[in-house]
Structures are given as structure tokens and as C-alpha cells.
């Protein structure tokens, strides 16, 4: 059973309309997948977090996480010709 302030999946999220979840967008080194940096993202839900993460797409792959839950992976963009 979820505790007060947690969803059934265990996410710490308030039920208020202005609730904010905290995400980390990890920058990976490439195919080997080592973390080389991150950006913190605040968003009201996964959809908004993904939209904000997409602004960081570039030559390195990315992973968006909310706590211990991986939300989405983004492949590296191909180099422009």
C-alpha cells in the first residue's frame, strides 16, 4: 500500500495541481554508457520532463530518470553533414 504522498508505484508526488517532480537527465559517454554529466529538470509530469529533455538532444545519448525510475532514453543525434 502506498504511503501518504506516494503513488502506488512509490513515486513521491503530491496530489496538488502545482506538484513538481524532480528529474535528472544524464549525459552518456557513448555506446559504453558511462555517465559524464547531468542536468536537473523540474516538471509536473513525465510528459513535461521529456519535452524539456528533448531541448538537450545532441551528439551524446541521454537518459531521463525520476528517482530510481528510468523514464526514457534518447539516442545521440547523427552528426550534421
N, C-alpha and C positions, 0 to 999 in steps of 0.2 A: 504494500500500500504506500502511496506517495505521502510524504510529509507536507505540512502546510508550506506553501511557497514553492513546491516542486510539482512538475508534471508527472504522469505515470512513468515516463522514460527516465525520470530522475533529474531533468534539467531544472536548474534554479531560475525560475522565471516568475515574475509577479503577474497577476491576472489583470492588472490595470492597463488602460489603453495606452499609457505612455511608458510601459515597461521596456527596458533596454537590456539586450543580451550582449555579452562581450565575446568577440571572436578574435582569432589570430589567423592571419594569412601568412603562411610560411613560404619562404622562397627556397627552392631546392637547387642543389648544385648541378643537376642534370640527371641523366639516367641512373646514376648511382644513388640518388635520392637523399643525400645528406642535406640537413638544414643549414643554410648560410645566412639567414636573416628572417625577420618577420615584421609585419605591420599589424598594429592593433586596430580593430574595427568595432564600432558600436552600431548596433542595428536593432530594430524592433522584432525582426524575424529572419529566418534563413533567406527568404527571397530578397529582402533588402541587403543582407550581408553579401549574397552572391553578386548582386548588382554593383555594390561598392567594390568588391574584389575584382570584378571584370575591368575596372579602371586601371588596375595594376598589371594587366596582361603584358607580357613581353618575351624576351629571349630565354627566360628560365621558367621551368614548370613551377606551379604553385599548389598549395593545399590549404583549404579553408577549414578551420577547426573551431568548434564551440565546446570548450572544456575538453573532455576526453572523446568527444564525438566528431569524427571527420564528416564535414558537410559536403564537400565537393573537391575534386581535383581539377586542375586546369593544365593542359599541356603547354609546353613552350610554343610561342608563335614562331612560324618559319621566318628566316631572315628575308628582308625585302630585297628584291633584285634591283 
